[in-house]
Amino acid sequence: MQILFVADVFGRPGRTVVAEGVGRWRASRRPALTIINGENAAGGFGITAEITRELIDMGADVVTSGNHIWDKREIYTVLEEEPRLLRPDNYPSGNPGSGVWAGEVEGVPVAVVNLQGRVFMREIDCPFRRIDALLAEGPVAQARVVVVDFHAEATSEKQAFGRYVDGRVTAVIGTHTHVQSADARILAGGTAFVTDAGMTGPHEGVIGVEARGAIARFLSQTPSRFEVARGDVRFQGVFVTADPATGRATAIERIDEPRR
């Protein structure tokens, strides 16, 4: 089973290159499952109902997110109504939506889990204990292939999480920093891992925004307006191959392609 994961989509430039990149990879490699992290797809902050539909129409089977999922108030209703749009599952109970999608892919039970780290981020429920609970019972426990989008800031937390679930899930794909890491590998227990899948969007600025605004904020330590950058638009992510009989990953390939 082959799985395409598209790294954090940033703004309109990101959405444009997603349409091209997903189409190209689906035509050449024919992934059975396509997952897109879309939490920054609306102007770099959050996602809307229209953009959620746009990403699904582009080929996303599941749209994952992170801390910016809450930026657009309209998305609260979408989280309740669209099971393919996920928010981190370890936010406190009572919030709209879910961080789990489960279904059959090529006749194999599959689950996608969205979790968020806590180091340098909001002090939400523990992602380590949450994955234990999910793997103990319910649709994630019944799935043979399990892919986790772990949205976190600290590389140490991401790597610790990967080691913690090694052999219990198919893949742990780190997101959030928008800087692709060079450590994609298969861990000892058969779990595919990458600290950060990167960013699908403009790379000429500072993690997606124009450099001038980002630099001004660091110099002044006061709020400054961020604009989505435009140049060096790249399609980033990973391509995972898994054995559907065992749920173990057999390969993980980094994707870093300039817009064509």
C-alpha positions, 0 to 999 in steps of 0.5 A: 500500500502506497501513501502520499502525505502532502506537507503543510499547505500554505496560502494560495501558492500552496494550494496551486502547487498541491493541485499540480503535485497531487495530480502528478503523483497520483498519475505516476505512483497511484497512491492508495491513500492521500493525506494533506495537512491543510491548516495554513491553506487559507492565507497562511492561517487556518482553513475554510469550508471552501478550501476543505472542499477544494483539497478534497476535490484535488484528491485528499482522502483525509485533511489533517491540521494542527493548532491553526485549525481554530483560526477561522470560526466557520470551520467549527461547523465543518469539523462536525459535519466533514469526517475527512477534516481532522483536528488534533485529537488530544484537544480537550473533550467537548471541542468540535470534530475528531482527530481520527479517520477510519475506513477501508483502503484496498480492502484493508482497515486503515486509520489516520490519526492527528495529534499535537505536541505540547512543548512550546505549544498549548498545554493540551492533553498528553499525545502519548497517553492519547495514542495509547488509548486509541490503540487500545480500543476502537477503530484505530485499534482495529486498523491494520495500517495507521498513519499519525500526523504529529503536529509539534514544535520540538524535534525532541518531542517528535522523535520521542513520540516516534520511538514510543509508537515504533512497531505499533503504527505504520508511520509518524509524520511530523508537521508544523515547523514548515522546514523539511527535515532530512531524517526520513527513515524506517525505525527498528520496529517498522514505523516510517518516521520523519521529524518534519515533512516540510511545507507545500508553498512559497519558500523564499520568505520565512516559513511561508510569509514575506521575510520583511514582516517576519524580520520586522517582528523580530526587530521590534518585538511588536505585532506586524502584518504578515503577507504570504510570500510568493516565490520558490513555491515547492511541493513537499511531503513524503511517500510511504510504502507499507505492507498491508499484511503486517502494517509495517512500513517498507519505505519512506521517500522525501518529496521536495519538488519546485513548481513546474 
